[in-house]
């Protein structure tokens, strides 16, 4: 049974490059990362990027990864089907700003720069550039808000404010480098404030503890005023939807 499933999974894999798994009729690339520190195989099915990522010990063969994929085929299919459809930023569509749903409204003679007012985001200018302008506006807003909140939590932690790097990663919402830079996804600006602030406080807490030890979480709970577990649950439930906006 497993052998038959494995043959089906591998039927369309190329002879070189990343293997491909056929899941429910869809050919999905399998990205394999060999890590000498890994003790076992772990897998992430990315419904947005439409790919499977396997992390495994450096000595493990590719066949072990594909057997793992075959064994988890039903789970992978469910994950891939869980992704909502693409959410373009176009007139009449909705987009959240700090957790508030806003309708995108456009008139050619309105100012080109978006304005948020009464549950709407209003803008004018060329219609074919609406999405580009809205993305730029959301990122500018994110940078202002994040900068203030990094300074806020660094102040509570007794640390100098760290440099902000804004990005659009698919696999994480934020990170903190040992060189003193906090990287955050601009997409968090669409999440409710308590969710965004939880991620920022999490990264600030890493200044003192570059790990996820009990001491780290105890320190985060001192500097973050909300319920971090509730924020984590929100991101697990709605994070994929945030990743689809503007794509």
Phi, psi and omega in degrees: 000308179296322179297317178297318180295319180297319178298321179293317180300319187269000190301331183248017181287140177287160180285337176228164182081193182293139175291165181234136176253133176267106182245114180053039178084357179257129177276114186244122178298144176248109179269120184252124177246118177266123184237119182298342179269349181290137179259343182207175178277140172226153187224144172230127176257110185267106183287339179277309180283348182057057177208159176249133179243126180246127170252131187211161176301151184296335182274350185284139180282159178301326181300327178294322178296317182288328174296322177296317177299316180298319181293332183255019186302318182293319178295318179298316180301317179296320179296316182294327180282347184281346183288129175290166179292165178301147182237084180292152178267088185227159180306136180092341179276163179254146173216141180270140173232113184053041176086354181261122179288127180235140177272135179278121182237136184226137168220135187304327185268001175285160176302147182292327182287127180300145176230130178265126185201127173053047177076014179230157167244115186251136177203162179234209181084186182302131185292331183284353180251011183301310185297317180299318181290322179293320177298317179297319180294317179297320180291321177297317179296318178300316182299317180296313183293314182297319181301315179296319185283329172298316178298321180299309183286328175296323177297316178297321182281353182074030181242153174291143179304136181269160177290140178261135171239120182265134181213189180221058180286154178265334190261348180208157182266338180196165176203159179230125181266156177291348179272002175090035178235133173256124178256132182224145174286132178297338184292342177297340180294343177276341182281161175302154186302320183293332178287311179301315183294329177296316179295317181294315178298323178302313182290324176296322179298334179290345177301321181270324183231105180274054181198186176239047180282167174305325178296323178298310183293327176297319179291319177299319180296337177283325185264341180259132187274349186254196180261100184296328181291322176295321177296318178299318180296321180298315181294322178296325182279324189243355185300320180298322177298321177297323181292340183272346184293130175078010181260000000 
